[in-house]
């Protein structure tokens, strides 16, 4: 998944959960910014240092780090949760590719040779379109999203109440 897919899906979900969409977008883009930045600039400085564009920031251990930094800067719990949700969603959205989510506990043989190539397939292209539409809905049509969110949670509550057995 690429930029629009990560940002759009995560911003939309964060908005449904009453979390700041901007924090979720920041969190969703951080793993790629960090790992691909290390891959590109690290190999310019010391060739062969980083052999994979999905490394430390694409692991479960990375999730709390941006959260701690966000909380130290903003002192806002909702923004912090949104940032961590964004990172977690990034890992989930990348699950169709090579993602070392349990590194360093498990050694991934491909981690030392995976490189970085942009090869968009049907999944990547369709997720970019979906992400762009969700970003437009989240930020461009905010009032319609708020109405949708209320209807969504009302429907969830009706289903939950219907499933609850009353004496």
C-alpha positions as CSV (number, residue, x, y, z in Angstrom):
1,X,0.0,0.0,0.0
2,X,1.2,3.5,-0.8
3,X,0.7,7.0,0.7
4,X,-3.0,7.7,-0.2
5,X,-4.1,4.2,0.8
6,X,-2.3,4.4,4.2
7,X,-3.5,7.9,4.9
8,X,-7.1,7.5,3.7
9,X,-8.0,4.3,5.4
10,X,-6.4,5.3,8.7
11,X,-7.9,8.8,8.7
12,X,-11.4,7.4,8.0
13,X,-11.2,4.8,10.8
14,X,-9.8,7.3,13.3
15,X,-12.7,9.7,12.5
16,X,-15.2,6.9,13.1
17,X,-13.5,6.3,16.5
18,X,-13.7,10.0,17.4
19,X,-9.9,10.4,17.2
20,X,-7.9,13.2,15.4
21,X,-7.5,12.1,11.8
22,X,-4.4,14.2,11.4
23,X,-2.6,12.2,14.2
24,X,-3.7,9.0,12.6
25,X,-2.3,10.1,9.2
26,X,1.0,11.1,10.8
27,X,1.2,7.7,12.4
28,X,0.2,5.9,9.3
29,X,3.0,7.5,7.2
30,X,5.8,7.3,9.9
31,X,6.9,3.7,9.3
32,X,7.6,4.3,5.6
33,X,9.2,7.7,6.1
34,X,11.6,6.3,8.7
35,X,12.4,2.9,7.1
36,X,12.5,4.1,3.5
37,X,14.4,7.2,4.6
38,X,17.0,5.0,6.4
39,X,17.2,2.8,3.3
40,X,17.8,5.6,0.8
41,X,19.9,8.0,2.8
42,X,21.7,5.3,4.8
43,X,22.8,3.6,1.6
44,X,24.0,6.9,0.1
45,X,26.2,7.5,3.1
46,X,27.3,3.9,3.7
47,X,26.3,1.6,0.8
48,X,25.1,-1.8,1.9
49,X,24.2,-0.7,5.4
50,X,20.4,-1.1,5.0
51,X,19.3,-3.9,2.7
52,X,15.6,-3.5,3.2
53,X,13.1,-0.6,3.1
54,X,10.9,-2.3,5.8
55,X,12.9,-2.7,8.9
56,X,12.7,-1.3,12.4
57,X,9.6,1.0,12.0
58,X,7.6,-1.9,10.5
59,X,7.7,-3.9,13.7
60,X,5.2,-4.1,16.6
61,X,8.0,-2.8,18.9
62,X,7.8,0.5,17.1
63,X,4.2,1.3,17.8
64,X,4.6,2.9,21.3
65,X,7.6,5.0,20.3
66,X,5.8,7.6,18.2
67,X,3.0,7.5,20.8
68,X,5.5,8.5,23.5
69,X,6.9,11.3,21.3
70,X,3.4,12.5,20.4
71,X,2.4,12.6,24.0
72,X,5.6,14.4,25.1
73,X,5.0,17.1,22.4
74,X,1.2,17.5,22.7
75,X,0.1,16.2,26.1
76,X,-3.1,15.1,24.3
77,X,-4.2,11.5,24.9
78,X,-6.5,11.3,21.9
79,X,-3.8,12.6,19.5
80,X,-1.4,10.1,21.0
81,X,-3.8,7.2,20.6
82,X,-4.5,8.3,17.0
83,X,-0.7,8.3,16.2
84,X,-0.3,4.8,17.6
85,X,-3.5,3.6,15.8
86,X,-2.0,5.0,12.6
87,X,1.3,3.0,13.0
88,X,-0.7,-0.1,13.9
89,X,-2.9,0.3,10.9
90,X,0.1,0.8,8.7
91,X,1.4,-2.6,9.7
92,X,-1.9,-4.2,9.2
93,X,-2.3,-2.6,5.7
94,X,1.2,-3.8,4.7
95,X,0.5,-7.4,5.8
96,X,0.2,-8.6,2.1
97,X,3.9,-7.8,1.7
98,X,7.1,-8.6,3.5
99,X,6.7,-7.0,6.9
100,X,9.0,-8.0,9.8
101,X,6.4,-7.4,12.5
102,X,8.1,-9.7,15.0
103,X,11.7,-8.6,14.4
104,X,14.1,-8.9,16.3
105,X,12.4,-11.9,18.0
106,X,12.2,-13.8,14.7
107,X,14.9,-13.5,12.1
108,X,13.5,-13.0,8.6
109,X,15.9,-14.4,5.9
110,X,14.5,-12.0,3.2
111,X,15.1,-9.0,5.5
112,X,18.8,-8.9,4.4
113,X,18.0,-8.9,0.7
114,X,14.5,-7.4,0.1
115,X,15.6,-4.0,-1.3
116,X,13.0,-1.4,-2.3
117,X,11.1,-1.5,-5.5
118,X,7.9,0.3,-6.5
119,X,5.8,-2.3,-8.4
120,X,2.1,-1.3,-8.1
121,X,-0.3,-4.1,-8.8
122,X,-4.1,-4.1,-8.9
123,X,-4.3,-4.2,-5.0
124,X,-2.0,-1.2,-4.6
125,X,-3.7,0.9,-7.3
126,X,-7.2,0.1,-6.0
127,X,-6.2,1.0,-2.4
128,X,-4.8,4.3,-3.6
129,X,-8.1,5.1,-5.2
130,X,-10.0,4.0,-2.1
131,X,-7.6,6.0,0.1
132,X,-8.0,9.1,-2.0
133,X,-11.8,8.8,-1.7
134,X,-11.7,8.3,2.0
135,X,-9.3,11.3,2.5
136,X,-11.8,13.4,0.5
137,X,-14.7,12.1,2.6
138,X,-12.7,12.6,5.9
139,X,-11.4,16.1,5.2
140,X,-13.5,17.5,2.3
141,X,-16.9,16.4,3.4
142,X,-16.5,16.6,7.1
143,X,-20.2,17.3,7.9
144,X,-21.4,14.3,5.9
145,X,-18.8,12.1,7.7
146,X,-20.1,13.3,11.0
147,X,-23.7,12.3,10.0
148,X,-22.4,9.0,8.7
149,X,-20.5,8.4,12.0
150,X,-23.6,9.0,14.1
151,X,-25.7,6.7,11.9
152,X,-23.0,4.0,12.0
153,X,-22.7,4.1,15.8
154,X,-26.5,4.2,16.2
155,X,-26.8,1.1,14.0
156,X,-24.1,-0.7,16.0
157,X,-25.9,0.1,19.3
158,X,-29.3,-1.1,17.8
159,X,-27.6,-4.4,16.8
160,X,-26.0,-4.7,20.2
161,X,-29.3,-4.0,22.0
162,X,-31.1,-6.5,19.8
163,X,-28.6,-9.2,20.6
164,X,-28.8,-8.6,24.3
165,X,-31.2,-10.9,26.0
166,X,-33.5,-9.1,28.4
167,X,-35.4,-10.8,31.3
